[in-house]
């Protein structure tokens, strides 16, 4: 679990291919010796597990599934990436709850300066926009951002100077791809709404001794 508050920018040291999987080695923006084998690290918003710590760098396995759903397959040696270590339970959640399980890929279609900030519009598939809401949260390349506007084909976000300084987002150009993770809450609500649409069984309720008239008033009776 992460907060979407990027700790800093790492640099890709090496990329190894193992069949359709990948081994990613990165110089992190924090002390690599503090990382433990098995801990989770967010790389451009993708949750990866540390498999090796060596020579100020950390290595992580990237599965075929993660490659197919994210931009990690496009990384090259020397590429800059956003990095964040997992949330401690004692930390303040300054962004929002981010799992690091990328939903899909978006594309930057507009990038404009506004005073000291920048507005960026990102297109994405309708299957992702259904989980977006104005002033809600979204993770873009692992960065927790507030949605300014929603569109049928995407969203617009605002990037303040501090976010621009601490992440790679402003180094992206129009046409570049980004990893998208929508807000977890919307997914759970959708799932719960699907469940409420199913026929409700009253067998166990009746067996508990509820009056049939009460069940009817609650919409649970026959």
trRosetta pair geometry for C-beta under 8 A, 3 or more apart (Angstrom, degrees):
i j d omega theta_ij theta_ji phi_ij phi_ji
1 86 6.4 74 57 -160 54 90
1 87 4.8 -55 104 34 90 120
1 97 6.2 -35 -162 -157 108 88
1 98 7.2 128 -168 71 56 50
1 99 6.4 -35 -108 -108 60 50
1 100 7.9 -150 -108 -1 20 102
2 42 4.8 17 -74 -39 161 143
2 47 7.4 -162 -18 -88 119 98
2 84 5.2 92 -151 108 128 130
2 86 6.3 -96 -79 -124 74 46
2 87 5.7 170 -116 -32 27 96
2 97 8.0 120 70 -164 45 42
2 98 4.3 -42 76 76 92 103
2 99 7.5 -159 24 -64 85 2
2 100 5.7 87 2 -49 123 102
2 142 7.1 -31 118 -157 157 93
3 84 7.3 -136 46 179 74 146
3 87 5.6 112 -36 -89 90 115
3 91 7.2 -109 -43 121 139 131
3 93 5.3 -168 -119 -146 110 65
3 94 5.8 63 163 47 140 71
3 95 4.2 127 155 36 79 103
3 96 7.1 128 -163 46 58 22
3 97 7.4 -35 -110 -96 50 34
3 98 6.4 42 132 18 2 104
3 144 6.4 -58 143 -27 61 145
4 84 7.5 -121 -103 -19 12 172
4 95 3.5 -152 65 144 99 158
4 96 6.0 12 17 44 137 68
4 98 4.5 122 -53 -29 91 142
4 137 7.6 170 27 -179 168 120
4 139 5.0 -128 -108 -107 119 101
4 142 6.5 -176 -128 166 61 52
4 143 5.9 75 -177 176 88 21
4 144 2.4 105 112 -43 136 95
4 145 7.6 -125 165 -14 133 53
5 84 6.8 123 78 -120 51 135
5 94 5.1 39 -56 73 145 114
5 95 4.8 -165 -41 -31 81 115
5 144 6.2 -30 -53 24 57 120
6 9 7.7 37 156 -64 128 61
6 82 4.5 -68 -126 -166 135 108
6 83 6.8 89 -159 57 87 35
6 84 5.4 -107 -122 -59 44 106
6 142 6.1 95 -87 114 99 106
6 143 5.6 -33 -30 -96 118 81
6 163 8.0 94 31 -146 114 71
6 166 5.5 152 84 134 106 105
6 167 4.9 102 47 -87 159 98
7 29 6.0 175 114 75 91 120
7 30 6.0 -18 140 -41 140 119
7 83 5.9 -53 55 100 99 77
7 84 5.0 141 -7 -109 93 59
7 85 6.3 30 -26 6 151 82
8 28 7.6 98 77 169 110 70
8 29 2.7 -130 101 115 131 164
8 30 6.7 147 33 -40 128 77
8 83 6.2 -20 71 59 65 97
8 166 6.6 -87 -102 -163 47 81
9 29 5.7 91 52 -64 37 131
9 80 5.1 -1 -180 -171 117 108
9 81 6.9 146 -158 70 67 34
9 82 6.4 -43 -104 -96 65 47
9 83 7.1 130 -128 13 17 92
9 166 7.5 178 -32 173 90 44
9 167 6.9 143 -73 -136 98 27
9 168 5.9 118 -119 -56 117 91
10 26 4.6 42 151 169 134 120
10 27 5.9 172 -164 84 83 53
10 28 4.7 -37 -104 -117 121 44
10 29 5.5 -111 -69 -25 67 79
10 43 7.3 -61 50 -124 137 92
10 80 7.2 149 77 -155 41 56
10 81 5.1 -26 64 65 92 90
10 82 7.8 64 19 164 85 3
10 83 4.4 58 -16 -26 117 137
11 26 6.7 153 76 -160 37 75
11 27 4.7 -4 57 53 92 106
11 78 6.5 -21 -171 -146 101 34
11 79 7.4 153 -153 76 56 36
11 80 6.1 -30 -98 -99 66 61
11 81 7.7 166 -88 20 19 81
12 15 6.6 3 177 -48 123 97
12 24 7.0 -68 -133 -165 99 92
12 25 7.4 95 -166 79 62 56
12 26 5.6 -46 -105 -103 46 80
12 75 5.4 159 -86 171 159 117
12 76 6.8 137 84 94 148 30
12 77 5.6 -137 110 -125 102 32
12 78 6.3 -34 65 26 90 20
12 79 4.5 22 13 51 128 84
12 80 7.8 -117 -4 -61 84 18
12 81 6.5 80 -49 -12 90 117
13 25 4.5 -66 68 114 108 98
13 26 6.0 177 3 -107 90 19
13 27 5.5 105 -55 -28 109 85
13 57 5.0 -24 -6 -129 159 146
13 77 7.0 -12 158 -138 18 86
14 25 4.3 13 53 50 88 122
14 77 6.2 10 -100 -101 40 105
15 22 6.2 -22 -168 -169 92 112
15 23 7.3 150 -162 78 43 58
15 24 6.0 -4 -112 -109 75 63
15 25 7.4 -146 -69 26 36 78
15 75 6.3 159 -81 100 139 101
15 76 7.1 -84 0 -129 141 31
15 77 6.6 -128 2 -58 96 75
16 22 6.8 144 79 -165 51 59
16 23 4.0 -7 60 55 106 106
16 25 7.5 52 -5 -12 99 106
17 21 7.6 141 -162 83 53 48
17 22 5.9 -31 -106 -107 54 71
17 23 7.8 -128 -51 19 13 78
18 21 4.7 -25 74 75 93 98
18 22 6.9 177 24 -88 80 18
18 23 6.1 66 -15 -24 115 99
18 61 7.9 -44 39 -135 139 96
19 64 8.0 -57 113 -60 98 116
20 64 4.2 25 124 -93 113 121
20 67 7.5 -149 159 47 81 148
21 61 6.4 -5 170 -172 127 94
21 62 6.4 161 -171 84 75 58
21 63 5.6 -39 -118 -126 103 37
21 64 5.7 -78 -76 -43 65 74
21 67 7.6 -171 -129 -18 41 131
22 61 7.5 140 81 -164 49 50
22 62 4.2 -16 67 62 98 110
22 67 6.2 112 1 -76 123 127
22 72 7.2 179 68 135 148 111
22 73 7.2 -178 -30 -104 152 66
23 51 7.6 -84 -138 58 99 141
23 59 5.8 5 177 -174 99 112
23 60 7.4 161 -157 79 57 35
23 61 5.9 -32 -103 -102 69 57
23 62 7.3 -172 -84 16 19 82
24 43 7.0 146 118 134 151 174
24 48 7.1 -50 55 -157 127 165
24 59 6.8 156 82 -154 43 60
24 60 5.2 -22 63 63 95 86
24 61 7.8 153 18 -109 80 8
24 62 5.4 57 -15 -24 115 120
24 72 7.0 -71 -70 -170 149 116
24 75 7.0 41 -125 81 119 152
25 52 7.9 -32 -107 75 99 112
25 57 5.3 41 176 155 96 129
25 58 7.2 179 -147 90 60 34
25 59 4.5 -24 -95 -96 82 84
25 60 7.9 164 -82 18 39 64
26 43 6.9 -176 -30 -116 162 129
26 57 6.3 166 82 -158 29 88
26 58 6.0 -21 61 61 81 80
26 59 7.9 150 15 -92 65 37
26 60 7.6 -9 10 11 108 107
26 81 6.7 -66 -128 47 139 130
26 83 7.3 164 136 -82 148 138
27 32 7.5 -78 -145 -55 52 128
27 56 6.2 18 -130 128 91 95
27 57 5.2 -57 -81 -99 60 87
28 32 5.6 138 34 -81 109 82
28 35 7.3 110 14 -41 157 137
28 41 7.5 -91 -103 -152 135 145
28 57 7.6 139 -5 -135 76 44
28 58 5.8 20 -26 13 118 117
28 83 5.5 -146 -140 137 90 168
29 83 5.9 167 15 57 100 122
30 34 6.5 -68 141 51 109 129
30 35 7.9 118 95 -49 108 98
30 83 7.6 -137 7 112 98 126
30 85 6.9 -42 35 -31 158 122
31 34 4.6 79 88 -7 101 109
32 35 5.6 -45 -167 16 51 116
32 53 5.5 163 157 -155 97 98
32 56 5.0 141 21 -160 136 37
32 57 5.9 -31 -112 -23 161 6
32 58 5.3 -165 -142 -43 104 91
33 53 6.7 124 -107 162 38 133
33 56 7.9 -37 -35 -101 84 53
35 39 6.1 -143 -163 54 76 130
35 41 7.2 -9 -130 -63 128 127
35 50 5.3 -176 163 -117 120 166
35 53 5.3 170 79 -94 103 129
35 58 5.3 -9 78 -96 164 137
35 85 7.7 -145 -101 -109 90 119
36 39 4.8 90 64 -22 84 118
36 50 6.8 126 87 75 38 139
36 53 7.8 -50 -110 -26 16 141
37 50 5.8 -130 -123 108 36 96
37 51 6.6 41 -144 -148 89 23
37 52 7.2 25 -104 -81 101 29
37 53 6.9 -118 -62 -6 76 101
38 49 6.2 -18 -145 -170 32 107
38 50 6.5 -39 23 65 22 84
39 49 7.3 155 79 -148 26 64
39 50 5.2 11 55 21 75 120
39 85 7.3 -1 147 -153 126 96
39 86 6.4 -133 -180 7 94 124
40 47 5.3 -13 -166 -165 116 98
40 48 7.1 140 -153 72 63 33
40 49 6.1 -40 -96 -94 60 63
40 50 7.8 -139 -77 -7 13 84
40 85 7.8 120 91 -163 64 55
40 86 4.5 78 70 -64 100 121
40 100 6.9 169 173 41 122 165
41 47 7.6 144 74 -151 33 51
41 48 5.6 -32 67 67 83 86
41 49 7.7 144 20 -105 79 15
41 50 6.0 76 -10 -53 118 94
41 58 7.0 99 -14 113 165 150
41 60 6.6 -120 53 -74 117 147
41 83 6.4 -13 177 -158 106 97
41 84 7.3 156 -165 78 61 42
41 85 6.0 -36 -112 -105 74 57
41 86 7.4 -87 -79 -33 37 79
42 45 6.1 3 -177 -113 107 17
42 46 6.8 141 -155 62 61 33
42 47 5.8 -32 -95 -89 70 57
42 48 7.6 137 -108 18 21 77
42 82 7.5 -29 120 114 98 89
42 83 6.5 150 82 -153 68 43
42 84 4.3 -3 51 56 118 91
42 85 7.7 -138 17 -64 83 11
42 86 7.8 131 -23 -75 91 55
42 98 7.2 38 -106 114 152 124
42 100 4.9 -130 -105 -105 94 117
42 142 4.8 139 152 -134 121 130
43 46 5.4 -34 67 60 78 90
43 48 5.4 -1 10 9 116 127
43 60 7.1 -176 -17 55 142 154
43 72 7.1 70 106 -103 116 114
43 81 5.3 10 -168 153 85 140
43 82 7.4 141 -162 77 36 57
43 83 5.9 -3 -102 -101 61 79
43 142 7.3 -157 110 -48 11 150
44 70 7.2 129 102 178 113 122
44 71 6.5 -86 139 64 148 105
44 72 6.8 173 59 -77 129 79
44 81 4.9 -80 -42 -155 97 98
44 82 5.4 108 -91 42 48 88
44 141 4.6 -55 -158 -156 76 79
44 142 5.5 -172 176 -8 17 116
44 168 7.8 -37 -102 44 92 134
44 179 5.5 112 141 11 94 132
45 70 7.5 -174 83 -133 97 123
45 82 7.1 38 -32 75 70 121
45 98 7.3 -94 -142 178 80 132
45 100 6.5 179 170 -129 47 59
45 102 5.8 90 121 -84 107 103
45 139 5.4 145 -130 142 119 113
45 140 7.2 -105 -63 145 148 14
45 141 5.1 -155 -17 -174 117 18
45 142 3.2 -147 -66 -54 62 69
45 143 7.5 -68 -69 1 106 53
45 179 4.3 -172 67 96 131 129
45 180 7.9 38 138 -52 162 7
45 181 5.8 -169 180 -7 120 116
46 62 7.7 37 133 -126 144 105
46 66 5.8 96 -166 -165 131 115
46 70 5.0 11 -76 -112 131 170
46 72 5.8 -46 17 -48 164 128
46 100 5.9 75 178 -177 19 86
46 102 5.5 -35 -92 -24 81 120
46 142 7.5 -78 2 -64 46 109
46 179 6.3 -108 -47 -143 89 166
47 99 6.6 -70 -28 144 139 61
47 100 2.6 100 -46 117 96 135
47 101 6.3 -25 18 -56 120 58
48 60 3.9 63 149 167 126 146
48 61 7.3 177 -162 64 99 47
48 62 6.4 -39 -115 -85 123 77
48 66 7.5 90 -88 -161 89 166
48 100 7.8 -124 -12 169 51 133
49 60 6.0 146 70 -144 40 95
49 61 6.7 -10 62 42 93 90
50 53 6.6 21 175 -56 124 91
50 58 5.3 -54 -130 -172 106 120
50 59 7.3 98 -157 70 62 47
50 60 5.8 -57 -98 -86 38 90
51 59 5.3 -62 66 101 92 91
51 60 5.9 138 5 -114 93 34
51 61 5.5 69 -33 -21 145 91
52 58 7.0 158 86 -159 56 50
52 59 4.0 10 53 43 102 115
53 57 7.7 175 -153 89 48 43
53 58 5.4 -16 -103 -105 70 78
53 59 7.8 -145 -66 19 31 75
54 57 6.2 -24 75 63 63 84
54 59 7.3 3 26 -10 102 109
62 66 5.1 -117 -168 83 80 130
62 67 5.9 96 142 -58 110 90
62 72 5.5 -149 -152 135 150 147
63 66 4.9 99 56 7 77 99
63 67 7.0 -137 100 -4 43 88
64 67 5.5 -55 -148 37 33 114
64 68 6.2 33 155 -21 67 107
65 68 6.0 -58 -149 35 28 109
65 69 6.5 6 160 -4 63 114
66 69 6.2 -70 -144 45 29 99
66 70 5.8 -17 173 18 68 123
66 72 6.2 3 136 36 99 144
66 102 7.5 93 -147 32 72 115
67 70 6.8 -82 -129 53 18 85
67 72 5.8 -99 -108 77 60 102
67 73 4.2 83 -163 -63 95 109
68 73 7.7 57 -64 -30 32 141
69 102 5.2 152 130 90 107 104
69 103 7.5 -135 -177 138 116 10
69 104 6.4 -86 -163 -97 80 42
69 105 7.5 178 172 -34 43 87
70 73 7.4 135 85 -2 71 83
70 102 4.6 92 -82 59 102 163
70 105 6.8 144 -135 -74 27 95
70 179 4.9 5 -141 -106 92 118
71 74 5.1 -45 -177 31 78 116
71 75 7.5 103 131 -45 77 80
71 105 6.1 117 -56 -119 86 115
71 141 7.9 -30 37 -101 133 90
71 177 5.0 164 -98 108 125 111
71 178 6.8 -54 -21 -128 145 16
71 179 5.5 -121 10 -52 99 88
72 75 5.7 -25 -164 -10 50 118
74 177 7.1 108 13 58 160 127
75 79 4.9 -146 -154 57 78 154
75 81 7.1 -6 -117 -67 128 124
76 79 5.2 110 57 -36 63 116
80 168 5.0 162 113 -100 110 127
80 171 6.8 37 66 67 135 164
81 168 6.8 -54 -124 -16 18 149
82 141 5.3 105 19 142 134 99
82 142 4.7 -173 101 66 125 123
82 143 6.2 -88 -155 -52 168 91
82 167 5.1 6 -100 -140 119 89
82 168 5.6 -126 -49 12 88 100
82 169 7.9 28 -59 -42 134 79
83 142 7.8 22 -90 116 16 163
84 142 6.1 -178 10 169 117 125
87 91 5.6 -129 -163 52 79 133
87 93 7.2 16 -141 -98 141 85
88 91 4.6 106 62 -22 84 104
93 96 7.0 56 161 -122 111 22
93 97 6.7 -18 -153 -65 140 71
94 144 7.9 153 103 65 71 149
95 98 6.9 -9 105 -19 129 116
95 137 7.3 119 164 -149 78 135
95 144 2.9 124 -166 36 125 167
96 137 4.0 67 -3 159 158 171
96 139 7.7 -133 66 -57 102 94
96 144 5.3 157 22 -143 79 125
96 183 6.6 -39 137 -121 149 96
97 184 5.8 -54 96 23 109 136
98 139 4.7 94 -122 -73 125 149
98 142 7.1 111 155 -147 155 59
98 144 6.4 -126 -44 -75 128 98
98 181 6.1 96 -150 95 92 143
99 181 6.8 -159 49 -169 83 143
99 184 6.4 108 -26 -79 112 123
100 142 7.4 21 -110 -111 78 96
100 181 7.3 -68 -97 -72 12 162
101 181 6.6 112 73 -124 52 122
102 105 7.9 36 161 -65 126 60
102 179 4.7 -68 -125 -169 134 111
102 180 6.7 95 -161 64 86 42
102 181 5.4 -95 -114 -67 47 92
103 128 5.6 132 120 -112 131 107
103 131 7.8 -139 -120 44 172 148
103 180 5.6 -59 60 103 96 86
103 181 5.5 133 -5 -118 92 47
103 182 5.4 2 -5 7 158 90
104 124 6.5 119 94 -160 119 107
104 125 6.1 -56 136 24 164 117
104 127 7.4 97 -23 84 155 109
104 128 5.4 -119 43 -61 128 135
104 180 5.5 -16 71 59 69 110
105 124 7.7 -177 102 -123 36 88
105 177 5.2 -4 -177 -171 117 114
105 178 7.0 145 -159 72 67 37
105 179 6.4 -46 -106 -102 64 46
105 180 6.6 153 -120 9 12 97
106 122 4.4 43 150 168 136 114
106 123 6.2 165 -164 78 85 42
106 124 4.1 -47 -103 -76 98 98
106 128 7.5 -123 -72 94 101 159
106 140 7.1 -58 49 -127 135 99
106 154 6.7 113 -150 -127 119 110
106 177 7.1 149 80 -157 40 63
106 178 5.1 -26 67 65 91 91
106 179 7.8 56 21 153 84 4
106 180 4.6 84 -19 -48 110 127
107 122 6.7 155 73 -158 33 70
107 123 5.1 -15 59 55 90 96
107 124 7.7 166 17 -72 66 55
107 175 6.7 -18 -173 -149 106 28
107 176 7.3 161 -151 84 65 32
107 177 5.7 -38 -97 -101 70 63
107 178 7.4 162 -93 18 21 81
108 111 6.1 19 174 -52 122 108
108 120 6.1 -50 -134 -170 103 108
108 121 7.4 109 -158 77 58 52
108 122 5.7 -40 -95 -101 50 77
108 172 5.6 139 -19 135 155 120
108 173 7.0 165 83 109 138 29
108 174 5.4 -124 116 -119 99 41
108 175 6.6 -37 71 21 86 24
108 176 5.2 15 26 56 119 80
108 177 7.9 -139 2 -78 80 17
108 178 6.5 77 -42 -14 91 118
109 121 5.4 -58 67 100 89 99
109 122 6.8 141 11 -120 85 23
109 123 5.0 57 -24 -19 132 107
109 154 7.1 143 19 38 127 169
109 174 6.4 52 -153 -152 20 92
109 175 7.9 78 -99 -65 48 44
110 119 7.6 -9 116 111 102 89
110 120 7.0 165 90 -154 63 42
110 121 4.0 26 48 36 104 113
110 156 7.9 -24 71 -112 115 100
110 174 6.6 28 -92 -111 23 114
111 118 6.4 0 -171 178 80 120
111 119 7.7 175 -147 88 36 51
111 120 5.2 5 -107 -110 74 81
111 121 7.8 -132 -60 26 45 69
111 172 7.7 -177 -85 97 147 84
111 173 7.3 -114 13 -152 153 38
111 174 5.6 -137 7 -62 107 86
112 118 6.7 158 82 -159 38 72
112 119 5.2 -10 62 57 92 93
112 120 7.9 179 24 -77 62 42
113 117 7.6 148 -161 91 57 38
113 118 5.5 -46 -104 -102 48 76
114 117 5.2 -24 73 77 89 86
114 118 6.5 139 20 -116 81 21
114 119 5.3 49 -11 -18 131 100
114 158 7.4 -68 57 -132 134 101
116 160 7.5 31 108 -155 96 65
116 161 5.4 -37 152 -45 108 116
117 158 5.4 18 158 -178 140 97
117 159 6.0 160 -169 78 86 51
117 160 5.1 -42 -107 -103 109 47
117 161 6.8 -101 -88 -35 62 67
117 164 8.0 -179 -138 -29 56 127
118 158 7.3 154 80 -158 44 54
118 159 4.5 -13 61 56 94 107
118 164 6.7 99 12 -83 119 129
118 170 6.2 127 19 -106 159 105
119 148 6.9 -54 -134 30 107 160
119 156 5.9 9 -179 -179 105 108
119 157 7.3 167 -152 85 60 36
119 158 5.6 -31 -99 -100 71 67
119 159 7.6 -178 -86 15 21 79
120 156 7.0 166 84 -153 39 62
120 157 5.6 -17 61 61 89 85
120 158 7.9 162 19 -95 74 20
120 159 6.1 41 -6 -18 115 116
120 169 7.2 -117 -21 169 164 112
121 151 7.6 30 -157 7 112 141
121 154 6.3 93 173 111 81 131
121 155 7.3 -167 -146 100 60 36
121 156 4.6 -28 -97 -98 78 84
122 140 6.7 -167 -40 -119 168 135
122 154 5.1 -159 98 -170 52 124
122 155 5.9 -5 57 59 92 75
122 156 7.7 161 16 -92 68 35
122 157 7.1 6 3 6 113 105
122 178 6.5 -62 -132 48 135 130
122 180 7.5 162 141 -85 140 119
123 153 5.0 -15 -140 144 94 99
123 154 4.0 -97 -110 -53 37 139
124 128 4.5 -62 140 71 128 134
124 129 6.0 156 81 -52 100 85
124 153 7.3 153 48 167 46 54
124 154 5.1 118 14 -105 75 79
124 155 7.5 -1 15 5 117 88
124 180 5.6 38 -110 -43 144 172
125 128 5.3 90 65 8 76 99
125 129 7.3 -148 100 -7 38 90
126 129 5.4 -56 -137 37 40 110
126 130 6.6 54 163 -35 68 95
126 152 7.1 -16 -104 174 96 75
126 153 7.5 -48 -70 -105 73 52
127 130 6.6 -42 -160 12 25 114
128 131 6.3 -64 -171 34 47 104
128 132 7.3 45 139 -27 71 107
128 180 5.9 45 -166 121 152 142
128 182 5.8 -179 -163 -45 82 127
129 132 5.3 -54 -155 23 51 118
129 150 6.9 126 -167 -166 97 99
129 151 7.4 -79 -139 82 139 54
129 152 6.6 97 129 -175 163 29
129 153 6.9 -110 -57 -133 153 9
129 154 6.4 -94 -89 -76 118 21
129 155 7.2 175 -120 -44 87 88
130 186 7.8 162 120 160 70 132
130 190 7.9 68 131 -89 116 142
131 182 3.8 76 102 158 131 151
131 183 6.2 -169 159 46 103 75
131 186 4.0 142 -150 103 85 145
131 187 6.3 4 -119 -58 135 74
131 190 7.6 -70 -93 -27 92 135
132 136 6.3 178 -164 66 52 129
132 138 6.3 2 -114 -72 100 127
132 147 5.7 145 -170 -107 103 164
132 150 5.1 161 117 -117 111 114
132 155 5.3 -131 -166 -72 156 127
132 182 6.3 -104 -63 -131 73 112
132 183 7.8 123 -102 8 47 102
132 186 7.9 -48 -47 -50 23 171
133 136 3.9 81 65 -21 86 134
133 147 6.8 134 80 65 37 143
133 150 6.6 -36 -130 -53 20 146
133 183 7.9 -52 24 27 96 141
133 186 7.3 171 -13 -84 111 129
134 147 5.9 -124 -124 109 33 105
134 148 7.3 -15 -145 147 82 22
134 149 6.3 1 -110 -119 102 32
134 150 5.3 -106 -57 -8 78 103
135 146 6.2 -9 -146 -175 45 107
135 147 6.5 -75 -16 70 13 79
135 148 7.9 49 -70 -114 54 27
136 146 7.5 157 83 -151 24 63
136 147 5.2 5 58 27 72 121
136 183 5.7 -93 165 -20 115 151
136 186 7.7 46 -172 -48 154 123
137 144 6.1 -19 -162 -163 115 90
137 145 7.2 140 -153 75 64 39
137 146 6.4 -46 -98 -100 59 53
137 147 7.2 -150 -86 -10 9 90
137 183 5.0 106 71 -87 86 114
138 144 7.9 148 78 -149 34 47
138 145 5.7 -31 68 67 80 88
138 147 5.6 74 -5 -59 117 101
138 155 6.4 129 -1 71 165 166
138 157 7.0 -118 61 -78 118 131
138 180 7.0 -26 -180 -154 110 86
138 181 7.4 157 -170 80 63 54
138 182 6.0 -31 -122 -119 87 52
138 183 6.6 -77 -83 -40 53 83
139 142 5.9 -2 178 -126 110 19
139 143 6.5 149 -156 63 63 35
139 144 5.8 -29 -97 -88 78 53
139 145 7.4 138 -107 17 27 79
139 179 7.9 -25 120 111 91 91
139 180 7.3 134 82 -161 66 38
139 181 4.1 -5 60 59 115 101
139 182 7.9 -126 29 -58 79 12
140 143 5.3 -31 66 56 73 95
140 145 5.7 -10 15 13 109 131
140 157 6.8 -147 -6 17 146 162
140 169 6.9 69 107 -112 115 120
140 178 5.2 14 -173 151 92 137
140 179 7.1 145 -163 76 42 58
140 180 6.3 -8 -106 -102 66 64
141 167 7.2 125 100 -178 120 121
141 168 6.7 -99 147 64 152 102
141 169 6.4 177 51 -85 136 83
141 178 5.0 -77 -43 -156 98 97
141 179 5.3 111 -89 41 47 89
142 179 7.1 34 -30 75 71 124
143 163 6.5 93 -167 -163 131 113
143 167 5.3 23 -86 -119 133 162
143 169 6.1 -44 5 -54 163 129
145 157 4.3 30 150 -160 138 141
145 158 7.5 169 -167 53 106 51
145 159 7.4 -40 -119 -85 127 69
145 163 7.6 85 -94 -153 94 159
146 157 6.8 140 74 -141 46 88
146 158 7.0 -15 68 40 93 95
147 150 6.2 35 160 -65 132 83
147 155 4.9 -69 -136 -164 107 132
147 156 7.3 96 -165 65 67 50
147 157 6.1 -62 -109 -88 44 82
148 155 7.7 129 44 172 66 86
148 156 4.8 -59 64 100 107 93
148 157 6.0 157 -1 -114 95 27
148 158 5.4 90 -53 -27 128 97
149 155 6.8 161 85 -160 55 60
149 156 4.3 19 48 39 98 114
150 155 5.7 -26 -110 -107 56 82
151 154 5.2 3 63 60 109 63
151 155 6.7 -170 23 -81 82 30
151 156 7.3 72 -15 -22 110 91
159 163 5.1 -127 -160 89 75 123
159 164 5.3 95 148 -64 112 91
159 169 5.7 -160 -118 106 144 138
159 170 6.3 173 128 -64 154 96
160 163 5.1 90 55 12 73 103
160 164 7.0 -137 98 -7 35 92
161 164 5.5 -58 -144 38 32 114
161 165 6.2 32 158 -22 68 106
162 165 5.8 -55 -149 34 29 111
162 166 6.3 9 160 -5 64 114
163 166 6.2 -68 -141 45 28 99
163 167 5.8 -15 174 16 68 121
163 169 6.8 -5 143 33 99 137
164 167 7.0 -77 -128 52 16 86
164 169 6.6 -96 -111 67 57 100
164 170 4.5 34 -145 -21 98 137
167 170 7.7 108 87 5 84 78
168 171 5.0 -60 -171 38 71 119
168 172 6.8 83 135 -36 84 90
169 172 6.0 -48 -168 13 40 114
169 178 8.0 36 -124 -115 81 137
172 176 4.2 -141 -164 75 95 150
172 178 6.7 4 -127 -69 165 109
173 176 5.2 109 55 -24 61 114
182 186 6.3 -60 144 55 115 131
182 187 7.1 126 94 -44 108 102
183 186 5.1 86 81 1 95 104
183 187 7.7 -170 100 -6 55 86
184 187 5.8 -61 -161 33 42 112
184 188 6.6 34 151 -16 74 106
185 188 5.9 -61 -154 37 34 108
185 189 6.3 34 152 -20 69 107
186 189 5.6 -54 -147 35 33 112
186 190 6.4 35 155 -20 66 104
187 190 5.8 -53 -151 34 31 112
187 191 6.5 31 152 -18 63 106
188 191 5.6 -54 -149 36 34 113
188 192 6.3 33 154 -18 67 106
189 192 5.8 -56 -148 38 31 110
189 193 6.3 32 154 -20 65 107
190 193 5.7 -56 -148 36 30 111
190 194 6.5 35 152 -22 64 103
191 194 5.7 -51 -153 30 32 114
191 195 6.7 32 150 -19 63 104
192 195 5.6 -53 -153 34 35 113
192 196 6.6 36 151 -22 66 103
193 196 5.7 -50 -148 32 35 112
193 197 6.9 37 152 -23 62 103
194 197 5.9 -59 -161 29 34 113
194 198 7.6 39 146 -30 62 98
195 198 5.9 -48 -164 13 42 115
200 220 6.2 -81 111 -126 132 82
201 204 6.8 60 118 8 106 91
202 205 4.8 -61 -161 47 67 116
202 206 5.5 69 140 -27 90 101
202 215 6.1 79 -154 -163 140 136
202 220 4.9 133 -98 163 119 95
202 221 6.7 103 -123 -99 172 35
202 222 7.3 -138 42 -42 143 82
203 206 6.2 -60 -151 35 25 107
203 207 6.4 22 154 -19 62 110
204 207 5.6 -54 -147 36 33 114
204 208 6.7 37 152 -27 63 103
205 208 5.7 -57 -159 27 33 113
205 210 5.3 -22 160 19 88 140
205 215 6.6 130 122 -110 130 118
205 220 6.3 -15 73 150 165 143
206 210 6.3 -88 -103 51 38 93
206 212 7.5 29 -120 -88 103 78
206 215 7.1 -4 -80 -71 83 158
210 214 5.7 -114 177 76 96 122
210 215 5.6 103 123 -58 123 101
211 214 4.4 86 69 4 94 107
211 215 7.1 -163 93 -9 50 84
212 215 5.5 -52 -151 34 37 115
212 216 6.5 41 151 -23 67 102
212 221 5.8 95 -174 -125 71 129
213 216 5.7 -50 -151 31 34 113
213 217 6.7 34 151 -18 64 103
213 221 7.7 -1 -112 -62 13 160
214 217 5.7 -54 -153 35 35 112
214 218 6.4 26 152 -12 66 109
215 218 5.8 -63 -150 43 32 107
215 220 4.5 -90 -167 82 83 95
215 221 3.7 114 110 -63 98 92
216 219 7.7 43 180 -72 31 21
216 220 7.6 -101 -68 58 21 57
216 221 3.5 -45 -73 39 63 145
217 221 7.9 52 8 1 45 122
218 221 7.5 106 54 -15 80 85
